[in-house]
Amino acid sequence: MPKKKPKRRVNPPARTYEVKAEISNATLAKAKSALTLQIYRRQVKLGEIQIGRGSLYWSGARRQSAKRIHWGRFAEMMDRLAYG
């Protein structure tokens, strides 16, 4: 019986993006609760998204204040980006 060739190990490509998550309250149903996502690209911070009940906030890496985006507006933006 012929021997099988040993499989070559292929190193996976390095990850380009990294997302760190933090939740301020276990249930997002309460006021003052939010999910915070910090987005990095090759160890450089791109920005931060804070997701709450009424809206989400985006702050760029070098911004002092966050931009509030209501859920309806966010849905319109995603539809436009995804579907043209």
Secondary structure, DSSP 8 states (H G I E B T S, - for coil): ----------------EEEEEEESSS-TTSTT--EEEEEEETTEEEEEEEE-SSEEEEEETT-SS-EEEEHHHHHHHHHHHHH-
